[in-house]
Amino acid sequence: MVGEMRAVRFDPQRADAGAWARYHELRHIKHAEMRPDDPLEPDDVVEVRMKKASMFEARHHFEMSRDGVMVSTFGSENVTPANPEYATNKHLMWGDIYVRPEQRRKRVGASWLPTVIGLMKEHGCTVIGIGADRDPGHAFLKWLGAEPKLEEIESRLELADVDWSLMERWVEEGARRSPQTRLEIYDGPLPGEIWPDFAAQRTVLLNTIPFDNLDIGDIIVTPERIREHQERSAQLGIVDHEVLTREADGTISGMTDVSWAPYRRTHIEQQFTGVRPDARGRGLGKWIKAAMVLHVRELYPDAEWISTGNAGSNAPMLKINRAMGFKSYRTAVDYQVGIDRLEERLRTM
Ligand SMILES: CC(C)(COP(=O)(O)OP(=O)(O)OC[C@H]1O[C@@H](n2cnc3c(N)ncnc32)[C@H](O)[C@@H]1OP(=O)(O)O)[C@@H](O)C(=O)NCCC(=O)NCCS
């Protein structure tokens, strides 16, 4: 049983070498179990990332350890009042629980409940969202009383399988069907002069993503948030690439971005692709996605695959991805549960 274990805060600013060694040991086990095909984020990169505080997101880390061995972690985040999304997202917390495989089904996961509830109260959050992509996670979250809200599909494209002539055709067709539209490519940090325009259009586009039944507020990108993102990328050695389409009047009508990192040279991550609703149906989505994959091939000859995530209900995006050769790799479900339900679960445990 849980016995003498206590939930304690893991503070990245104060953690000594022993605490980090404990943390990384469990993190490596988690990675091997949950993400076996992915390159492992190096320990030093993780430490830099976790030590860098964000103006816009409060991050919380907790551990349960016994005899110097970390048995379980709980991590979560919520928006800060400085975040422009605070007004519509302040009730939401997002979390993740991990229990060492040999310590499962002993109510270790369940024993996080007082910490989770206490933290939610401290930050004024009334709903927590947690994702699962394996049976134990689904079973645990159902036991908790959480409801499935959004199905997300991670798809992967093996670059060795890409039909390059099809990609070249998509680029030619895109340009032919929209002769007034220009394609722009930015490698590395986006120049500051386009931040206001880019932030405004990205905000519009991100809010067109289908989130099914997820309780989620507005997504708001600002130049200040782009600055923070760029500082973080620079510290971690991450390089971003952006492909945009711009209409004759200067409006950004479509965007797609990928990121590369030295510790995952074979694995390119594609974050967001969006086309303005009034510019849809002209092949811009295919144009920017094809231009990006051709660009990746040129920049990173040793890259092996591109991964991306979409809501299972996002038919237009999935259609383009499948036509490019992206294959479904993993399906995750985002669950949410209210604090009242968690308190009831705790009372009846
Ligand atoms: C999900 C996870 C955190 C559960 O931790 P745990 O300590 O094993 O869970 P608990 O013992 O506290 O389980 C509480 C209840 O959840 C349900 N449950 C948990 N794991 C289950 C499983 N593998 N199969 C069926 N039911 C399960 C049971 O109802 C259990 O109560 P019971 O044992 O009295 O029947 C753990 O399996 C894990 O770390 N998985 C990998 C990470 C992950 O998927 N995280 C996302 C979800 S939080």
The ligand as a Tripos MOL2 file, in Angstrom:
@<TRIPOS>MOLECULE
LIG
   48    50     1     0     0
SMALL
NO_CHARGES

@<TRIPOS>ATOM
      1 C1         -3.2880    5.6110  -14.8090 C.3       1 LIG1
      2 C2         -2.3620    5.3830  -13.6000 C.3       1 LIG1
      3 C3         -1.8530    6.7420  -13.1370 C.3       1 LIG1
      4 C4         -3.1740    4.7160  -12.4670 C.3       1 LIG1
      5 O1         -2.3280    4.5870  -11.3070 O.3       1 LIG1
      6 P1         -2.5980    3.4410  -10.1860 P.3       1 LIG1
      7 O2         -1.8740    3.8300   -8.9810 O.co2     1 LIG1
      8 O3         -2.3140    2.1160  -10.7760 O.co2     1 LIG1
      9 O4         -4.1730    3.5850  -10.0000 O.3       1 LIG1
     10 P2         -5.0110    3.2510   -8.6420 P.3       1 LIG1
     11 O5         -4.4870    2.0060   -8.0330 O.co2     1 LIG1
     12 O6         -5.0440    4.4460   -7.7900 O.co2     1 LIG1
     13 O7         -6.4510    2.9840   -9.2930 O.3       1 LIG1
     14 C5         -7.6600    3.5360   -8.8170 C.3       1 LIG1
     15 C6         -8.7780    2.8460   -9.5710 C.3       1 LIG1
     16 O8         -8.6600    3.1450  -10.9950 O.3       1 LIG1
     17 C7         -9.0410    1.9580  -11.7450 C.3       1 LIG1
     18 N1         -7.8760    1.4320  -12.4790 N.ar      1 LIG1
     19 C8         -6.6050    1.9040  -12.4030 C.ar      1 LIG1
     20 N2         -5.8060    1.1810  -13.2170 N.ar      1 LIG1
     21 C9         -6.5760    0.2560  -13.8040 C.ar      1 LIG1
     22 C10        -6.3150   -0.8010  -14.7420 C.ar      1 LIG1
     23 N3         -5.0790   -1.0190  -15.2300 N.pl3     1 LIG1
     24 N4         -7.3570   -1.5690  -15.1550 N.ar      1 LIG1
     25 C11        -8.5880   -1.3650  -14.6680 C.ar      1 LIG1
     26 N5         -8.9050   -0.4140  -13.7480 N.ar      1 LIG1
     27 C12        -7.9000    0.3890  -13.3370 C.ar      1 LIG1
     28 C13        -9.5170    0.9450  -10.7270 C.3       1 LIG1
     29 O9        -10.9100    1.1230  -10.5600 O.3       1 LIG1
     30 C14        -8.7480    1.3580   -9.4910 C.3       1 LIG1
     31 O10        -9.3580    0.9600   -8.3040 O.3       1 LIG1
     32 P3         -9.2430   -0.6030   -7.8300 P.3       1 LIG1
     33 O11        -7.8170   -0.9980   -7.9860 O.co2     1 LIG1
     34 O12        -9.7110   -0.5890   -6.4260 O.co2     1 LIG1
     35 O13       -10.1230   -1.3930   -8.7310 O.co2     1 LIG1
     36 C15        -1.1870    4.4350  -13.9830 C.3       1 LIG1
     37 O14        -1.6970    3.2720  -14.6110 O.3       1 LIG1
     38 C16        -0.1890    5.0470  -14.9120 C.2       1 LIG1
     39 O15         0.7580    5.7140  -14.4790 O.2       1 LIG1
     40 N6         -0.3780    4.8800  -16.2470 N.am      1 LIG1
     41 C17         0.4960    5.5050  -17.2250 C.3       1 LIG1
     42 C18         0.2730    7.0120  -17.2450 C.3       1 LIG1
     43 C19        -1.0930    7.4030  -17.7630 C.2       1 LIG1
     44 O16        -1.7130    6.7600  -18.5810 O.2       1 LIG1
     45 N7         -1.5300    8.5690  -17.2900 N.am      1 LIG1
     46 C20        -2.7410    9.1750  -17.8120 C.3       1 LIG1
     47 C21        -3.9260    8.9980  -16.9370 C.3       1 LIG1
     48 S1         -3.7260    9.7800  -15.3880 S.3       1 LIG1
@<TRIPOS>BOND
     1     1     2 1
     2     2     3 1
     3     2     4 1
     4     2    36 1
     5     4     5 1
     6     5     6 1
     7     6     7 2
     8     6     8 1
     9     6     9 1
    10     9    10 1
    11    10    11 2
    12    10    12 1
    13    10    13 1
    14    13    14 1
    15    14    15 1
    16    15    16 1
    17    15    30 1
    18    16    17 1
    19    17    18 1
    20    17    28 1
    21    18    19 ar
    22    18    27 ar
    23    19    20 ar
    24    20    21 ar
    25    21    22 ar
    26    21    27 ar
    27    22    23 1
    28    22    24 ar
    29    24    25 ar
    30    25    26 ar
    31    26    27 ar
    32    28    29 1
    33    28    30 1
    34    30    31 1
    35    31    32 1
    36    32    33 2
    37    32    34 1
    38    32    35 1
    39    36    37 1
    40    36    38 1
    41    38    39 2
    42    38    40 1
    43    40    41 1
    44    41    42 1
    45    42    43 1
    46    43    44 2
    47    43    45 1
    48    45    46 1
    49    46    47 1
    50    47    48 1
@<TRIPOS>SUBSTRUCTURE
     1 LIG1         1 GROUP 0 **** ****
